[in-house]
Amino acid sequence: MAQYRLIAEWEPQAAVMLTWPHAATDWEPLLEAVTQLYTELAWHICRFSSVLIAAPGSIHADIIQRLVERGVPRHKVQLYAVASDDTWARDHGPLSVKCGDRSQLLDFQFNGWGGKFDASQDNAISKALAKGGAFNVPLESIDFVLEGGAIETDGEGTLMTTRSCLLNANRNGGISQHEVETVLQRYFGVSKINWLDHGFLEGDDTDSHIDTLARLCPGQRILYVGCPDERDVHYDALAKMKQQLHEFRDANDRPYELIELPWPQAVYSANGERLPATYANFLILNGAVLAPIYQDPADALALRKIGEAFPGYEVIGIDCRVLIEQHGSLHCITMQLANLEPSTKPQTEGAF
């Protein structure tokens, strides 16, 4: 059997996938604001890559008009008619791997973060895109629940994740850590799995996805969320997380350089619920990093810290206050497609 290798996010990309918001999603009360954010995001992505958009055919004309008005190059957009429950492409989108000398996409199962939300349409998006000609490499379906936001890799044999998510009984029925590791090793080609035991964000629905807490970066670096406020409910857990990160080693037994991200001020919804604002939820592109900001005094420092971890990259802040209203941020709504060329097959209704 050919050896799989999960591709690091900073390796060359051909496109970034977005699942566009629409009125039948939970975004309906915030639809105009979030659609404006998606339009801006598509423009930034297309400066460095291409964008693949999954959306109901009924809203394609509106998407096209918005992208054209924003100046998004037409040749950099693929638009496919696909039904969706929500927009969190990081967790329902396909994962890019190498299989021997071939590129391939893996379609794991998505169950709405342990059955918290209906995800039947989202779970079918990757298959629908493949059927519609969006990909020019094979898509393999895996009978295992796994979200892209739950894992981080360096593409060189190391994977980082959290026990609270991957070992949660609401994902795969409470199978053992050994059984989970067997799946990760088989499909991602990793030999070192660093399990994080600490860290959470209030308002997070994912059971502590790693991409909200700590991120692998080139050159054996980890960007992680720190909380200096001893009065904050997150203080103890994030202090323990920092201590554990110091103990992590990569597949070659090398330690990491840790770079602490600042802690944004607490943000609350209209009904008083704390929202999961985090600077760790950034998106890596070809030569750039799109970073979430929240009109917070710590925004500038967060951008500088991300720049330290990505020397030579352009770091661009994206106002994500509307995204955290639905308990996610920038990385959560995107999925990079690595080493894939835009499909030359006929596109679906509304493509341009």
C-alpha positions in Angstrom: 0.0 0.0 0.0 1.3 3.4 -0.9 2.4 5.7 1.9 0.2 8.7 2.7 1.6 12.1 3.8 -0.5 14.8 5.1 0.6 18.1 3.5 1.5 21.0 5.7 -0.6 24.2 5.3 2.5 26.2 4.3 3.3 24.0 1.4 2.3 25.3 -2.1 -1.4 25.7 -2.6 -3.5 25.8 -5.7 -6.8 27.0 -4.2 -8.7 27.6 -0.9 -12.2 26.3 -0.5 -15.0 28.4 0.9 -18.6 27.2 1.7 -20.6 30.4 1.1 -23.1 31.7 3.7 -26.8 31.8 2.8 -30.2 32.5 4.4 -30.9 28.9 5.2 -27.9 28.8 7.6 -27.5 30.2 11.1 -25.9 33.3 9.5 -29.3 34.6 8.4 -29.5 37.4 11.0 -25.9 38.5 10.1 -26.0 37.6 6.4 -25.1 40.9 4.9 -22.1 41.4 7.2 -20.8 37.9 6.9 -21.2 37.9 3.1 -19.2 41.1 3.0 -16.4 39.4 5.0 -16.5 36.4 2.6 -16.2 38.7 -0.4 -13.2 40.5 1.1 -11.7 37.1 2.1 -12.1 35.8 -1.5 -10.3 38.9 -2.8 -7.3 38.4 -0.5 -7.1 34.7 -1.2 -7.0 35.4 -5.0 -4.0 37.7 -4.6 -2.0 34.6 -3.7 -4.0 31.6 -4.9 -7.4 30.7 -6.3 -10.7 30.1 -4.6 -13.2 27.3 -4.9 -16.7 28.2 -3.7 -19.4 25.8 -2.8 -22.9 27.4 -2.6 -26.5 26.8 -3.5 -27.1 27.6 -7.2 -29.8 30.1 -6.2 -27.3 32.5 -4.8 -24.6 32.2 -7.5 -25.7 35.4 -9.3 -25.3 37.4 -6.1 -21.9 35.9 -5.4 -20.7 36.7 -8.9 -21.9 40.3 -8.7 -20.2 40.8 -5.3 -16.9 39.3 -6.5 -16.9 41.3 -9.7 -17.6 44.5 -7.8 -14.7 43.7 -5.4 -12.3 43.1 -8.3 -11.8 39.4 -7.8 -10.2 38.0 -11.0 -12.7 35.8 -12.8 -10.2 33.2 -13.9 -9.2 32.6 -10.2 -12.7 31.5 -9.1 -14.5 28.2 -9.4 -18.1 28.2 -8.3 -20.1 25.0 -7.8 -23.8 24.5 -6.9 -23.8 22.5 -3.7 -26.3 22.4 -0.8 -24.9 23.1 2.7 -26.1 23.3 6.3 -23.4 25.8 7.4 -20.1 27.3 6.3 -17.2 25.7 8.3 -15.1 24.4 5.4 -12.2 23.5 7.6 -14.2 20.7 9.2 -16.2 19.4 6.3 -13.7 20.0 3.5 -11.3 17.5 2.1 -7.7 17.0 3.4 -4.8 17.2 0.9 -2.3 14.3 1.0 0.4 12.8 -1.1 -0.1 9.1 -1.8 3.2 7.8 -3.2 4.0 10.2 -6.0 0.3 11.2 -6.5 -1.8 13.9 -5.0 -5.1 12.9 -3.4 -7.9 14.2 -1.3 -9.3 12.5 1.8 -13.0 12.9 2.8 -13.4 12.1 6.5 -16.9 12.0 8.1 -18.3 15.2 9.7 -21.0 14.8 12.3 -21.5 18.4 13.4 -18.8 18.3 16.2 -20.2 15.3 17.9 -23.8 15.6 16.9 -24.3 19.1 18.3 -25.7 20.4 14.9 -27.2 18.9 11.8 -24.4 18.3 9.3 -25.9 15.8 6.8 -25.6 18.2 3.8 -22.1 19.5 4.9 -20.9 15.9 5.2 -21.8 15.4 1.5 -20.1 18.5 0.2 -16.8 17.0 -0.8 -18.4 14.2 -2.6 -20.7 16.6 -4.4 -17.7 18.7 -5.5 -15.9 15.7 -6.8 -19.0 14.6 -8.7 -19.3 18.1 -10.2 -15.7 18.1 -11.4 -14.1 20.4 -8.9 -11.1 18.2 -8.3 -8.7 16.6 -10.8 -7.3 14.1 -8.3 -9.0 11.2 -6.6 -11.3 11.8 -3.5 -11.2 8.9 -1.1 -13.9 8.6 1.6 -12.8 7.5 5.0 -15.3 6.0 7.5 -13.9 7.9 10.5 -15.1 11.2 12.0 -12.4 13.8 11.8 -12.4 17.6 11.4 -9.6 19.5 9.7 -9.5 22.0 12.6 -8.7 19.2 15.0 -5.2 18.5 13.6 -2.0 20.3 12.8 0.9 18.8 10.9 4.4 19.9 9.7 4.2 17.6 6.7 7.3 15.8 8.0 5.9 13.1 10.2 4.6 15.2 13.2 0.9 15.8 14.1 -0.5 17.8 17.0 -4.0 17.5 18.3 -6.1 17.5 21.5 -7.4 14.6 23.5 -10.6 16.4 24.4 -11.6 16.3 20.7 -10.2 13.3 19.0 -10.8 10.9 21.9 -14.3 12.3 22.6 -16.9 9.5 22.5 -19.1 11.8 20.4 -16.8 11.4 17.4 -16.0 7.7 17.0 -17.8 6.0 19.8 -15.1 6.3 22.4 -12.5 4.2 20.7 -9.0 4.0 22.3 -6.1 6.4 21.8 -4.2 3.5 20.1 -7.0 3.0 17.6 -7.2 6.7 16.8 -3.4 6.8 16.4 -3.6 3.8 14.0 -5.9 5.8 11.7 -3.8 8.9 11.9 -0.6 7.0 11.1 -2.2 5.1 8.2 -3.8 8.1 6.4 -1.4 10.9 7.3 2.0 9.1 7.4 2.9 10.5 10.9 5.3 8.9 13.3 5.0 11.4 16.1 1.6 12.5 17.6 1.7 15.2 20.2 -1.5 15.1 22.3 -2.5 18.3 24.1 -4.3 17.8 27.4 -5.0 21.4 28.4 -6.6 24.5 26.9 -10.1 25.6 25.9 -12.0 28.6 24.8 -15.4 29.5 26.2 -18.0 29.6 23.5 -16.2 27.0 21.4 -18.4 24.2 20.0 -15.6 21.9 18.8 -14.4 20.3 22.1 -11.1 22.3 21.8 -9.9 22.2 18.2 -6.2 22.6 18.1 -6.5 25.4 15.5 -8.0 27.7 18.2 -5.2 27.1 20.6 -1.8 26.3 19.1 -0.5 26.1 15.5 2.6 24.5 14.0 4.7 26.9 11.8 7.7 26.4 9.6 11.1 26.0 11.3 10.0 24.1 14.4 7.9 27.0 15.7 4.6 26.9 17.6 2.3 29.9 17.9 0.0 29.5 20.8 -2.6 31.4 22.8 -1.5 32.8 26.1 -3.6 34.3 28.9 -1.8 36.6 31.3 -4.9 37.6 33.3 -5.0 35.4 36.5 -8.7 36.4 37.0 -9.7 35.0 33.6 -11.4 31.6 33.6 -8.9 30.4 30.9 -5.8 31.3 32.9 -5.0 27.9 34.6 -5.8 25.7 31.5 -3.7 27.9 29.1 -0.8 28.0 31.6 -0.8 24.2 31.7 -1.0 24.1 27.9 2.1 26.3 27.6 4.0 24.0 30.0 3.0 21.0 27.9 4.0 22.7 24.6 7.5 23.2 26.0 7.7 19.4 26.4 6.6 18.6 22.8 9.2 17.3 20.3 8.8 16.7 16.5 9.3 13.4 14.7 13.1 14.1 14.7 13.1 14.7 18.5 13.6 18.4 18.1 12.1 20.9 20.5 10.0 23.8 19.4 10.5 27.6 19.6 7.3 28.8 21.3 5.9 32.2 20.3 3.0 33.4 22.5 0.0 35.2 20.9 -1.6 37.9 23.0 -5.0 37.5 24.7 -7.8 39.6 23.2 -10.3 41.3 25.5 -13.4 39.3 26.3 -16.1 39.6 23.6 -19.7 38.8 24.4 -22.8 38.1 22.3 -26.0 40.2 22.7 -27.3 37.6 25.1 -24.2 37.8 27.3 -22.4 34.6 26.0 -18.6 34.8 25.8 -17.4 34.4 22.2 -14.2 32.4 21.3 -12.0 35.2 20.0 -8.5 33.8 19.2 -5.5 35.0 17.2 -4.4 31.4 16.6 -7.1 30.8 13.9 -5.1 32.2 11.0 -5.0 31.0 7.4 -1.6 30.3 5.7 -1.5 31.1 2.0 1.3 31.1 -0.7 3.6 33.7 0.8 1.0 35.3 3.1 -0.9 34.8 6.3 -4.4 36.1 6.8 -4.9 36.7 10.5 -8.1 37.3 12.5 -8.3 40.6 14.3 -11.2 41.9 16.5 -10.7 45.7 16.7 -8.8 45.0 19.9 -5.8 46.8 21.4 -3.8 43.5 21.1 -4.4 43.2 17.3 -1.2 44.9 16.3 0.9 42.7 18.6 -0.8 39.6 17.3 0.1 40.5 13.7 3.7 41.1 14.8 3.9 37.8 16.6 2.5 35.9 13.6 5.1 37.7 11.4 7.9 36.4 13.7 6.7 32.8 13.1 6.4 33.4 9.3 9.5 35.5 8.2 9.2 36.7 4.7 5.4 36.3 4.6 2.9 39.2 4.2 0.7 39.2 7.3 -2.8 40.7 6.7 -5.4 41.3 9.4 -9.0 40.4 8.7 -11.8 41.8 11.0 -13.5 38.6 12.2 -15.9 40.0 14.8 -18.8 38.8 12.8 -17.4 35.3 12.5 -17.0 34.8 16.3 -20.8 35.5 16.6 -21.2 32.0 15.3 -18.3 30.7 17.5 -15.6 30.3 14.8 -13.0 32.4 13.1 -10.9 32.7 9.9 -9.2 29.3 9.7 -12.5 27.6 10.5 -14.2 28.8 7.3 -11.4 27.9 4.9 -9.7 24.7 3.6 -6.6 24.9 1.5 -6.2 22.5 -1.5 -2.5 21.7 -1.9 -0.8 20.9 -5.2 -4.0 20.8 -7.1 -4.5 22.6 -10.4 -7.9 24.2 -11.1 -10.2 21.8 -12.8 -10.6 22.0 -16.6 -13.9 20.2 -16.5 -17.2 22.0 -17.2 -18.3 23.9 -14.2 -21.8 24.0 -12.8 -24.6 26.5 -12.8 -23.5 30.1 -12.1 -19.7 29.5 -12.6 -17.8 32.3 -14.2 
